[in-house]
Amino acid sequence: MSGLRQQKAFEDIRRTGKKLVDKISAEVKQAKIDDDARFLKSWLDNPLKTGAVSPSSKALAKKMASYVDPSLAGPVIELGPGTGPVTDALIARGVTEDRLVLIEFNPEFCVLLKKRYPRATIIEGDAYALGRTLKDQLEAPAAALVSSLPLFTRPEKLRLALLREAFALMRPGAPFIQFTYAAVSPMPKKAGGFDSHVSPRVWLNLPPACVWVYRQNQS
Ligand SMILES: C[S@@+](CC[C@H](N)C(=O)[O-])C[C@H]1O[C@@H](n2cnc3c(N)ncnc32)[C@H](O)[C@@H]1O
């Protein structure tokens, strides 16, 4: 091939590649706008249950997923996946889709989640009734649980009941991971029976948030 033809072929490939990148970027941007709109609608319909006006940022989702060890066997439970930003981060972390068990209250989000994560188990139901909602869905103790539930809208007693129910479904020492915009622990530490760790505040999120990790005491 002559130098000129080679250069033209290279230019054609570059142009086609750029068109493809532009198309994908536009689709990604559109999907993000769609998710923001879906989320805002959900918040307008039910502010206390939705708990936020927009999906979590990539930075916050990545921070949550960083506390999951993908090499540990067992399902990974996600409570309140919404449009799936934390789900994406879990998959990027190395948790395969078929290990994910997602519990979401909002039926419209469930339709979306089923399309986005066809190999995951998606349960439309109440995460606070964890044992009942999961019924016989777990074939092994869970390796981790990641929650985006708006916990502060529920009384302390109910939050602690959720934590204890979760520990009973997980392998010993497995983390219960929860984000919050608040300055204090969503699980009252005075209740005892568990260790807690809090991340530095993730500023790249609106509003900025912290991630709490709870593990059952093993003694
Ligand atoms: C703050 S949003 C977080 C959504 C998503 N994980 C994110 O980070 O963008 C809380 C989500 O929990 C869901 N939710 C609230 N209460 C729930 C419940 N009792 N059971 C299951 N899902 C619930 C809401 O529908 C919403 O999708």
PDBQT file of the ligand as one rigid body, heavy atoms in Angstrom, charges set to zero:
ROOT
HETATM    1  C1  LIG A 301     -30.766   7.061  48.752  1.00  0.00    +0.000 C 
HETATM    2  S1  LIG A 301     -31.458   6.032  47.500  1.00  0.00    +0.000 S 
HETATM    3  C2  LIG A 301     -29.988   5.209  46.948  1.00  0.00    +0.000 C 
HETATM    4  C3  LIG A 301     -30.083   4.620  45.556  1.00  0.00    +0.000 C 
HETATM    5  C4  LIG A 301     -28.765   4.121  44.966  1.00  0.00    +0.000 C 
HETATM    6  N1  LIG A 301     -28.208   3.030  45.706  1.00  0.00    +0.000 N 
HETATM    7  C5  LIG A 301     -27.750   5.240  44.913  1.00  0.00    +0.000 C 
HETATM    8  O1  LIG A 301     -26.799   5.176  45.700  1.00  0.00    +0.000 OA
HETATM    9  O2  LIG A 301     -27.919   6.153  44.093  1.00  0.00    +0.000 OA
HETATM   10  C6  LIG A 301     -32.341   4.831  48.447  1.00  0.00    +0.000 C 
HETATM   11  C7  LIG A 301     -32.951   3.702  47.660  1.00  0.00    +0.000 C 
HETATM   12  O3  LIG A 301     -33.532   2.787  48.596  1.00  0.00    +0.000 OA
HETATM   13  C8  LIG A 301     -34.814   2.383  48.134  1.00  0.00    +0.000 C 
HETATM   14  N2  LIG A 301     -35.590   2.011  49.334  1.00  0.00    +0.000 N 
HETATM   15  C9  LIG A 301     -36.068   2.821  50.309  1.00  0.00    +0.000 A 
HETATM   16  N3  LIG A 301     -36.693   2.112  51.265  1.00  0.00    +0.000 NA
HETATM   17  C10 LIG A 301     -36.596   0.815  50.891  1.00  0.00    +0.000 A 
HETATM   18  C11 LIG A 301     -37.040  -0.412  51.479  1.00  0.00    +0.000 A 
HETATM   19  N4  LIG A 301     -37.682  -0.427  52.638  1.00  0.00    +0.000 N 
HETATM   20  N5  LIG A 301     -36.761  -1.556  50.828  1.00  0.00    +0.000 NA
HETATM   21  C12 LIG A 301     -36.067  -1.556  49.654  1.00  0.00    +0.000 A 
HETATM   22  N6  LIG A 301     -35.633  -0.432  49.048  1.00  0.00    +0.000 NA
HETATM   23  C13 LIG A 301     -35.889   0.740  49.652  1.00  0.00    +0.000 A 
HETATM   24  C14 LIG A 301     -35.354   3.606  47.407  1.00  0.00    +0.000 C 
HETATM   25  O4  LIG A 301     -36.389   3.266  46.501  1.00  0.00    +0.000 OA
HETATM   26  C15 LIG A 301     -34.067   4.115  46.718  1.00  0.00    +0.000 C 
HETATM   27  O5  LIG A 301     -33.881   3.474  45.491  1.00  0.00    +0.000 OA
ENDROOT
TORSDOF 0
